[in-house]
Amino acid sequence: MSKYETVIGLEIHAELDTNSKLFCNCDAGFGGAANANTCPICTGMPGVLPVANKKAIEYTIRAGLAMNCEIANYSKFDRKNYFYPDLPKGYQISQFDLPLCREGYVDFELNGEHKRVRINRIHLEEDAGKLIHGDVTGDQSKSYVDFNRSSVPLLEIVSEPDIRTPEEAIAYWRSVKEILEYIQVSDCNMEEGSFRCDANISLRLFGSEKLGTRTELKNKNSFQHVLAALKYEEKRQARLLDEGETVSQTTLLYDVNSGRTSPMRSKEESHDYRYFPEPDLVPFEIDNEEVEQIKADLPELPNSVRQRFTEEYDLPTYDAHFLSSSRYLASYFESAAKSSRDPKGCSNWIMGDLSGLLNNAGQSIEDCLITSEHISQLVVLINEGSINGKIGKTVIADCFESGKMPKQIIEEKMLAQISDSGELADIITQVIAQNPKSVEDIQEGKTKAIGFLVGQIMKETKGKANPQLVNQILREQLGV
Ligand SMILES: [Zn+2]
């Protein structure tokens, strides 16, 4: 075991799902022709005046409440000054000393253990534009800039350094993503870059109160890459400390291909940004009534859904976690569970066959042809004995392709279970007659051969025989 304790904090950035940008009326959506969604305000022309987007402020408060924060009664925007080609104004409008939300926390589970990460603050700021370099354009001599993303509202969620392992960092990051998706303030699309994080990491001797020198990993939008980068950095810092060297406070780049970090620039302190109150925007007051209203409109959050699923539907923790991983899936499951009155049955089909079909097709449950009614009907048909579980697998695969209801597929393909004892008895008699060797084995006590005969009967009935009935009649006829 290492003598060092790892200390990690995350700054998570999530683009808000508002229609317009933070300080102008431009479309805030992803994509579009380069620089099509821009105006003099979001391209930083002189003399223009920004106007704050009320929805973005509401969404920030919504996120703060969902993460148990205190909401400020008085807040303001500040200028963060720095130069970069994707920042046309030469400064970013952000929040410095009076953020909208403070002192919250996120609870989650990791390997069955309860964890809490405290949140220092959540503030609202504008996103920067996007630079497109030679590795994308193919021409190494040119870089391009697209200001469509410039001034899109961005949440920054800053955790306290409460995280102790890279795995915990990812579990916390995932929990924040779930919450933001549930409350519908961000689509958290990692591929489009609307959900990303900076991680800082330091090591200290176990028992020491003082934090070690930290390094920062910038702007990552992949769980896997952050996990790998943190693990690498944890080892690298331990090696430096073991050798009596010092860790220098730097911002690091993680190279996915080599699996190593390298310094990008020395880390700025907040005074380097010369923050000052944004003179073009007035400070604003938020009254408690408004906050209470936003609180009342919050949906049930993932942790509560999880707990309710285990209590109300008696689901195992694993199922409850899986089914509550998105708001859509949770309500999909719940409506199937309610109408079929068999929650565990529905859970099994959703987590098993349906998930398999979705994975194979690379589809999400939102745009799949199988609705919660399909699942519910399938479970009811199996429970009633109309079809057996094995035929159920054929039926669900057909539903997935055609969108037809299970009942219709069973009728069209004549898949209904054979539960007529007379009909089954004839088939069984015939199978017994065709397999004298197995019958002899069974009579000698080798009961394994019964399974073989059952298999033959199922084959004869194309899998449609009622398995319990087959077993019963077969044993009667064999006298075992
Ligand atoms: Zn604009």
Residues whose N, C-alpha, C, O or C-beta is under 5 A from the ligand:
A	BS01	ZN	C24 N25 C26 N37 T38 C39 I41 C42
